[in-house]
Amino acid sequence: MKKYAKVINEETKACEVGLGTNSAFYQSIGMTEMEVEQAYDGSWYVFGFTPEKPVPTKADIQKNRAELYRIKVDPITSQISRLRDEEQTDDILAEIEALKIKRAEIVAKIKQENPYPDQE
């Protein structure tokens, strides 16, 4: 996409990009219109020089999974635990089973979306 930009690293072709509409200001600070693209991390580069996203390591994936489990799975586990403290009526038991199924589905989805690399 064409934007006002200025190359700030000649080796990598990283750019500063003017994201507004004040073209006179951008020109006054040395920016010119050029084709740029945004990288996976939000940085801007001259078109064609954008680095590819690095392949995550096993440690990166473990960290990501742990965070997703903490955010998405642990609250369900806590809810199941609280329900087990109550009188075990048929309704409570059914709710526990439904939550266990939901939790298992979320765990499976986390594993599917964050697979470990085959080899390191």
Protein Blocks (a to p, Z undefined) as FASTA:
>chain_A
ZZddddfbfknopacddfblblmlmmmnopacddddddfkopacdehiaccdddddfklm
mmmmmmmmmmmmmmmmmmmmmmmmpccdfklmmmmmmmmmmmmmmmmmmmmmmccdfbZZ
